[in-house]
Amino acid sequence: HEQLLKMMEERMMDVEQKLRLVKRLLQDKVNQLKEQLSKNTKADAMVKDLYVENAQLLKALEVTEQRQKTAERKNYLLEEKIANLNRIVRNLASPSFSP
């Protein structure tokens, strides 16, 4: 009877030791998951910030492209005016040099 009791105590101690080991492993896993959650939360915030920044950059690019088109149109009109003025100057200058 005592031998059976001793075996049971040993088994219980073995089970308790295994339970402590499992508890330690589970705690390590919990800590790992908490750390990963923290990293994921930071990464999520960075992705959101990048998304907002990207939207702002796209808007700025759109505005810049529109300004460039406007400047190109104005440049074209100015070149046309210069060509017209040169034509007028040539026309005015040509008869004055003719005898």
Helices and strands as residue ranges (DSSP letters): H 2-97
